[in-house]
Amino acid sequence: MNNPRPVYLLAGGRGSDNKTVFSEVFKEIGRPDPVIAYVGAANNDDRQFFKFMGDEIRKAGRCLLTHALTASKKADMAKAREILSSADAVFMSGGDVDAGMKIVEAKGLHRLLYELYQDGRVFFGASAGSIMLSREWVRWNDPDDDSTAEIFPCLNIAPVLCDTHAEDDDWVELKAAIKLKEDKSIGYGIPSGACLKVYPGGETVALGGRIERYARDGHRIIRSDDLSPG
């Protein structure tokens, strides 16, 4: 183990200004013109996602952002692994958590990403990418039947359970996930524009806005104390 670094889980979402948080990520990387590997598995390597997020990241500082293509059946995985392994930081883009994790697993990237984290590379994500970096998430085998909800593992690079920019839905999916966990489990709701900074030991800090926290208390999900920036 070689000094793993904090992980930055951005919510993104409509109208978000991520420059301040991305600036914190650049400080964490700690070198000029860093090389950042972009993983778009959650959005099927969508080019518009890549352009938009690249423009957002570059507002915070100069960098070389390289797309590690993974979603296509014809993706050159040797090249993707080379891009990831040679990067100073790895960014996980948004989209669909379940679809993104299925690609990561199918392409055998789970272990490599975790090893890079342990080796001290800076990881950050936005929206579904942030959830992929966390411990686990929830899916429904039948969207119309709540009894079919189940937890599935994510990358567990950030040892938390979280959701992003779902404040308008009152964190329905996050609360469903917490209900499937053991008593006293905690989940973090990261509103649009905010970021949860997660240290290797699990300590959490709010950046860019207040983070909502929920906990399982028996059969209930209760609002816990929020995390406030500063």
C-alpha positions as CSV (number, residue, x, y, z in Angstrom):
1,M,0.0,0.0,0.0
2,N,1.5,3.3,-1.1
3,N,-0.3,6.3,0.5
4,P,-3.9,6.2,-0.9
5,R,-5.4,9.7,-1.3
6,P,-8.8,11.2,-0.6
7,V,-11.5,10.6,-3.1
8,Y,-13.7,13.4,-4.4
9,L,-17.4,12.5,-5.1
10,L,-19.1,15.4,-7.0
11,A,-22.8,15.5,-7.5
12,G,-22.7,17.5,-10.7
13,G,-26.3,18.0,-11.9
14,R,-28.0,20.7,-13.9
15,G,-26.7,24.2,-13.2
16,S,-23.7,23.0,-11.1
17,D,-20.5,25.1,-11.1
18,N,-17.8,22.6,-10.4
19,K,-14.7,24.8,-10.8
20,T,-14.1,25.3,-7.1
21,V,-14.2,21.6,-6.3
22,F,-12.1,20.7,-9.4
23,S,-9.6,23.2,-8.2
24,E,-9.4,21.3,-4.9
25,V,-8.8,18.1,-7.0
26,F,-5.9,19.8,-8.9
27,K,-4.4,20.8,-5.5
28,E,-4.6,17.2,-4.4
29,I,-2.9,16.0,-7.5
30,G,-0.1,18.4,-6.7
31,R,1.7,18.7,-10.0
32,P,1.5,21.1,-13.0
33,D,-0.3,20.0,-16.1
34,P,-1.4,16.6,-14.7
35,V,-2.4,13.7,-16.9
36,I,-6.0,12.7,-16.1
37,A,-7.6,9.5,-17.4
38,Y,-11.3,9.8,-18.2
39,V,-13.5,6.7,-17.8
40,G,-16.9,7.0,-19.5
41,A,-18.2,3.4,-18.9
42,A,-21.4,4.8,-17.3
43,N,-22.4,6.7,-20.5
44,N,-21.1,4.2,-23.1
45,D,-18.1,6.4,-23.9
46,D,-20.4,9.2,-25.1
47,R,-18.4,11.9,-26.9
48,Q,-20.6,14.7,-25.8
49,F,-20.2,13.7,-22.2
50,F,-16.4,13.6,-22.7
51,K,-16.3,17.1,-24.3
52,F,-18.6,18.6,-21.7
53,M,-16.8,17.2,-18.7
54,G,-13.4,17.9,-20.2
55,D,-14.3,21.6,-20.6
56,E,-15.5,21.7,-17.0
57,I,-12.3,20.1,-15.7
58,R,-10.1,22.4,-17.7
59,K,-11.8,25.5,-16.3
60,A,-10.0,24.6,-13.0
61,G,-6.5,24.1,-14.5
62,R,-4.4,23.0,-17.4
63,C,-4.2,19.2,-17.8
64,L,-4.0,16.4,-20.4
65,L,-7.4,14.6,-20.3
66,T,-7.3,11.3,-22.1
67,H,-10.3,9.1,-22.8
68,A,-9.7,5.5,-21.8
69,L,-12.3,3.9,-24.1
70,T,-13.9,0.8,-22.5
71,A,-17.5,0.5,-23.5
72,S,-17.2,-0.8,-27.1
73,K,-16.7,-4.5,-27.8
74,K,-13.9,-3.4,-30.0
75,A,-12.3,-1.2,-27.3
76,D,-8.5,-1.6,-27.1
77,M,-8.2,-2.6,-23.5
78,A,-4.4,-2.8,-23.5
79,K,-4.5,0.9,-24.5
80,A,-7.1,1.7,-21.9
81,R,-5.0,0.1,-19.2
82,E,-2.0,2.0,-20.4
83,I,-3.8,5.3,-20.2
84,L,-5.1,4.5,-16.7
85,S,-1.8,3.2,-15.4
86,S,0.2,6.2,-16.6
87,A,-2.3,8.9,-15.3
88,D,-1.8,11.1,-12.3
89,A,-5.6,11.0,-11.6
90,V,-8.7,9.1,-12.8
91,F,-12.0,10.7,-13.4
92,M,-15.2,8.6,-13.5
93,S,-17.9,10.2,-15.6
94,G,-21.7,10.1,-15.1
95,G,-24.5,8.1,-16.7
96,D,-25.9,4.8,-15.4
97,V,-24.3,3.2,-12.4
98,D,-25.4,-0.4,-13.1
99,A,-24.4,-0.2,-16.7
100,G,-21.1,1.3,-15.9
101,M,-20.2,-1.3,-13.3
102,K,-21.1,-4.1,-15.7
103,I,-18.6,-2.7,-18.2
104,V,-15.9,-2.3,-15.6
105,E,-16.4,-5.9,-14.4
106,A,-16.7,-7.3,-17.9
107,K,-13.5,-5.6,-19.0
108,G,-11.6,-6.7,-15.9
109,L,-10.8,-3.1,-14.7
110,H,-12.0,-3.4,-11.1
111,R,-8.7,-4.7,-9.7
112,L,-6.6,-2.3,-11.7
113,L,-8.6,0.8,-10.6
114,Y,-8.3,-0.3,-7.0
115,E,-4.6,-0.9,-7.3
116,L,-4.1,2.6,-8.8
117,Y,-6.0,4.1,-5.9
118,Q,-3.8,2.2,-3.4
119,D,-0.8,3.4,-5.3
120,G,-1.7,7.0,-4.6
121,R,-3.5,8.1,-7.8
122,V,-6.2,10.7,-7.2
123,F,-9.7,9.5,-8.0
124,F,-12.7,11.8,-8.6
125,G,-16.1,11.4,-10.1
126,A,-19.3,13.1,-11.0
127,S,-22.9,11.9,-10.7
128,A,-23.1,8.1,-11.5
129,G,-19.3,8.1,-11.6
130,S,-19.2,9.1,-7.9
131,I,-21.6,6.4,-7.0
132,M,-19.4,3.9,-8.9
133,L,-16.4,4.9,-6.8
134,S,-18.4,4.3,-3.6
135,R,-19.0,1.0,-1.8
136,E,-22.3,-0.2,-3.4
137,W,-25.6,0.8,-5.0
138,V,-29.2,-0.4,-5.4
139,R,-31.1,-1.7,-8.4
140,W,-34.5,-3.2,-9.0
141,N,-35.1,-6.4,-11.0
142,D,-38.7,-5.1,-11.5
143,P,-38.9,-1.3,-11.3
144,D,-42.6,-1.6,-10.3
145,D,-41.9,-4.0,-7.4
146,D,-40.0,-2.6,-4.4
147,S,-39.5,-6.1,-3.1
148,T,-37.1,-6.8,-6.0
149,A,-34.6,-4.1,-4.8
150,E,-31.1,-5.4,-4.2
151,I,-27.7,-4.1,-3.3
152,F,-24.8,-4.6,-5.8
153,P,-21.1,-3.9,-5.3
154,C,-19.3,-0.9,-6.8
155,L,-15.6,-0.1,-6.8
156,N,-15.4,0.5,-3.0
157,I,-12.6,3.1,-3.5
158,A,-14.5,5.5,-1.4
159,P,-15.9,3.4,1.6
160,V,-19.3,5.1,1.7
161,L,-22.9,4.7,0.5
162,C,-24.0,7.8,-1.4
163,D,-26.3,9.3,-4.0
164,T,-26.0,12.4,-6.1
165,H,-28.2,15.4,-7.2
166,A,-31.4,13.6,-6.2
167,E,-32.6,16.2,-3.7
168,D,-35.7,16.9,-5.7
169,D,-36.7,13.2,-5.4
170,D,-36.1,13.3,-1.6
171,W,-33.3,10.7,-2.1
172,V,-35.7,7.9,-2.8
173,E,-33.0,5.5,-4.1
174,L,-30.5,6.3,-1.4
175,K,-33.1,5.6,1.3
176,A,-34.1,2.3,-0.5
177,A,-30.4,1.3,-0.4
178,I,-30.0,2.1,3.3
179,K,-33.1,0.0,4.1
180,L,-31.3,-3.0,2.6
181,K,-28.3,-2.4,4.9
182,E,-27.7,-3.3,8.5
183,D,-29.1,-1.2,11.3
184,K,-27.3,2.2,11.9
185,S,-26.0,2.3,8.4
186,I,-25.4,5.8,7.0
187,G,-25.9,7.1,3.5
188,Y,-24.8,10.5,2.1
189,G,-27.0,12.6,-0.2
190,I,-24.8,14.9,-2.2
191,P,-26.9,17.7,-3.7
192,S,-26.2,19.4,-7.0
193,G,-23.0,21.5,-6.9
194,A,-21.7,19.8,-3.7
195,C,-18.9,17.3,-3.2
196,L,-18.1,14.6,-0.6
197,K,-14.4,14.3,0.1
198,V,-13.7,10.8,1.5
199,Y,-10.4,10.0,3.2
200,P,-9.0,6.4,3.1
201,G,-10.1,5.7,6.6
202,G,-13.7,6.8,5.9
203,E,-13.6,10.3,7.3
204,T,-15.8,12.6,5.3
205,V,-15.8,16.3,4.5
206,A,-18.3,18.5,2.7
207,L,-17.1,20.7,-0.2
208,G,-19.0,23.3,-2.2
209,G,-22.3,22.8,-0.2
210,R,-24.1,20.9,2.6
211,I,-24.2,17.1,2.4
212,E,-27.4,15.4,3.7
213,R,-27.0,12.3,5.8
214,Y,-29.5,9.5,6.5
215,A,-29.4,6.5,8.8
216,R,-31.3,3.3,9.3
217,D,-32.9,3.2,12.7
218,G,-34.7,-0.2,12.9
219,H,-37.3,-0.1,10.2
220,R,-37.1,3.7,9.7
221,I,-34.8,5.9,7.7
222,I,-34.0,9.0,9.7
223,R,-32.3,12.3,8.9
224,S,-29.0,12.6,10.7
225,D,-26.8,15.6,11.2
226,D,-25.8,17.2,7.9
227,L,-22.2,17.8,6.9
228,S,-21.4,21.5,6.3
229,P,-18.4,22.9,4.4
230,G,-15.6,24.5,6.4
